Each structure stands twice: as structure tokens, then as C-alpha cells.
Amino acid sequence: MSDNGHMRVVEEPEFRWYHKLASILFAVFCFEVGVLLLVFPWMDSWEVNYFSSFSVEWKQIWASNYFRGALSGLGLLNIYISCAEVFRFRRFSA
């Protein structure tokens, strides 16, 4: 109730088609980046890149299992965000 004793009507937000499309594209993007970060650091082609050729220190960091695990953790976080966005997609339904 408001101060003057009347019920206040809360309007539902109006979602348009581009809101839905942006939500779907964001979820797909996060999922794809997540899978890439989860899988690619453990592939054989991970060692052959521009960054590992900077110096010996960079190569040691790049080849570290801890660094690879951290990137895989970021990948899991991206997959979680994409799943959360898919479950939030219900907000567009009537």
C-alpha cells in the first residue's frame, strides 16, 4: 500500500524480441567460450602458440598444470553462467 491507502500497481517489464535474442546469444557465447576454456588447455596443440614463445618463463607458466586448471575453472564458470542464463530465460514467458 502507498501512503494514501491505495494499492500500488507494479507493471511487468515489457520484453521485446531483441531482448530474447540477446539472451540466447549471450548463453550460447558463454557456453562456447566455457567449453573452449575447459577442453583446449589439455590438448596437444596448446603448446604451439604465440604466447609460449615469448620467453622461457612464459613457456613454463603456459605449460603449468595449475595454469591450465585455472583456465578450465574459468571454463566451468562460463558454462555455469550460460546455464543460469538459460534458466533465467523464463522471465520472458507470460
ABEGO torsion letter per residue (X at the ends): XBAAGBBBBBBBBBBBAAAAAAAAAAAAAAAAAAAAAAAAAABAAAABBAAAAABAAAAAAAABAAAAAAAAAAAAAAAAAAAAAAAAAAAABX
